[in-house]
Amino acid sequence: MKQFQSFRLDTNDECLWREGQRLALTRKAFGVLNFLVEQAGRLVTKEELMEAVWPETFVQEEILKTYVRKLRQTLGDNAQYPLFIETHQGRGYRFIAEVTEETFDTPVDADNYAPNLFDRENEWRQLQAWYEKARSGERQIIFISGEAGIGKTALTEAFLSRTAAQADVRTATAQCVASYREQEPYYPILEALGRLCRGPGSDHMVELLAKHAPTWLVQFPALVKPAHRETLQREMLGVTRARMLRELCELLEALTAETPLLLVLEDLHWADYSTVDLISALARRQEPARLMLLATYRPVEIILEQHPLKRLKQELQIRHRCEDLPLELLGEAAVTEYLAARFPGHPFPADLSGLIYRRTEGNPLFVVTLADDLQRLSLLREESKTHTWQLKVTLDQFSSAVPKSLQQIIEGQFEQLTADERAWLNVASVAGSEFTAFAVAGGSLDQARVEDCCDGLARRQLLLRNVGLVELPDGSVSGVYQFTHSLYREVLYRGCSQTVKVRSHRRIGEALEQLWNEDRVEMASELARHFQEGRDYARAVQYLRLSAENAAQRCAYREAVAILDRALEAAVKLPEATRREAELGVLETLAEVHNNLGDKAKQKSLHETPLKRAAAAGQHEVESRELVSV
């Protein structure tokens, strides 16, 4: 293995890894990168590179440029500010990143943890413990679950890479694929067997197939000798499903009697039903087998599609025939560690990692994608002189919008919604990250429909989770729900038309106001938000004043003044006949707040605020003059 920054180049399997994730490279692209890495620090001419990758073949220079451009895209490199491949016009290329050799001379153990995984030490150790059981002959069926982007693939591939470094283990991977039509039965199993038949010891693998699983060998016509083809075809007559399952189980038991096998099936929520049956058969066998099956899946998908995997996993868990490894979101410390490893020597603001954590809520895919976008857009850039990374925007600019790539990821979740679900979720996004069905329904008889919709989404683990029930002031109850990720709510809200936002905010505000008639002070902040966004500025001013008073009672004076600034901005939008009274009311509340402040705090709180400017402009009566004096 050759390592440079967060990348590892596997010269044996001819693949590129980053943070446990395998990156797609064509064979020629790998050849170009590998040759440059081997000659790191030295200028490699175009002629030399083409001769190494395309020996005895005439290729045009433009083809080489195309491969270099694709490699830069894969590496996240910039031709103008290169981190890896430096262009020397008219001459060639130089690989400028520091390259180190990474070897695995020692057996894999719990302490041999992949350095580019973050906050996954416990999961890594658990996988290692299960692997040791498999090596001793106790078959292991492991389900790794989690939402899209949680890091299932990163963890499994990093573990696979480390384990594969041992000489006495076979490995095979297969990817289940989404299909809108009927899927090919056993598709991922056939893919995995195909890999084993093309890997080291392929001839012996074919012999084992012929002996223990002839019905599977016939699935690979290229591996069957013409003399044996007719015999195998006769054996296929009258073959049953049970026989195929039994044959493959016996094949894997014979195979693992010689060498342990680590089999990885990705995205099992897209697997055909036959593959699920096969996993069931493998898990229920009592015979010894040095087999470890790692299967990743998204719980949302198996619930949404009513996939048989859900029932199978439940049955196997009851009988202690499988293990479940659910992945959790990263913590803030892990995000900080990730940034430090990816952008070494950076003098970023101290709050950057916390901001990224809050924006992504620790979803590894979102964290990496956000960092990718910042680097791609040169908002994070390495200084050539100091070799340190610099953030080229302020934190306020950074947090002003959801990056497009993240929005595209989230939109994939929305495509699974029906029209009614999308409509109710749009209103829910107006209500907030956590909301009641009563609020979304606007106090109407539609509350039951809203609860049915939200309960269904929560059961499918799609966008929402069910928080419980709340008793409302009138004695009724309402379901309480929460978006599983704040970005889901944010993108939904931004996608709403202005008309929908205004109408929904006002409707929710009116329903809450009526419901909390005797305890409006408690709901002042939420009522103020809904009426301000609903453009009912008179009631917005009323509840903003109450909200400021609540803040002042908690000694949050600065926040109280900021709330009153918003109140004055809302009052300015009122008709002339009511504006003056509303503005004076805001100033009265401000005077009350300032009674609890010292002189310096008073001056600081009013510095260049709308309240100060309004008073200084002489737009108010005696109250204004009194406030200017403070």
Buried (B, 14 or more C-beta within 10 A) or exposed (E): BBBBBBBBBBEEBEBBBBBBBBEEBEEBBBBBBBBBBBBBEEEBEBEBBBBBBBEEEEEEEEEBEEBBEBBBEBBBBBEEEBBBBBBEEEEBBBBBBEBEEEEBEEEBEBEBBBBBBBBBEEBBBBBBEBBBBBBEBBBBBBBBBBBBBBBBBBBBBBBBBBBBBBEEBBBBBBBBBEEEEEBEBBBBBBBBBBBBBEEEBEEEBBEBBBEBBBBBBBBBEEBBEEEBEEEBEEBEEEEEEEBBBBBBBBBBBBBBEEEBBBBBBBBBBBBBEBBBBBBBBBBEBEEEBBBBBBBBBBBBBBBBBEBBBBEBBEBBEEEEBBBEBEBEBBEBEBBBBBBBBBBEEBEBEEEBBBBBBBBBBBBBBBBBBBBBBBBBEEBBBBEEEEEEBBBEEEBEEBEEEBBEEBBEBBEEBBEBBEEEBBEBBBBBBBBBBEBBBBBBBBBEEBBEBBBBBBBBBBEBBBBBBBBEEEEBEEEEBBBBBBBBBBBBBBBBBEBBEEEBBBBBBBBBBBBBBEBBEEEBBEBBBBBBBBBBBBBBBBBBBBBBBBBBBBBBEEEBBBBBBBBBBBBBBBBBBBEEEEBBEBBBBBBEBBEBBBEEBEEEBBEEBBEEBBBBEBBEEEEBEEBBEBBEEB
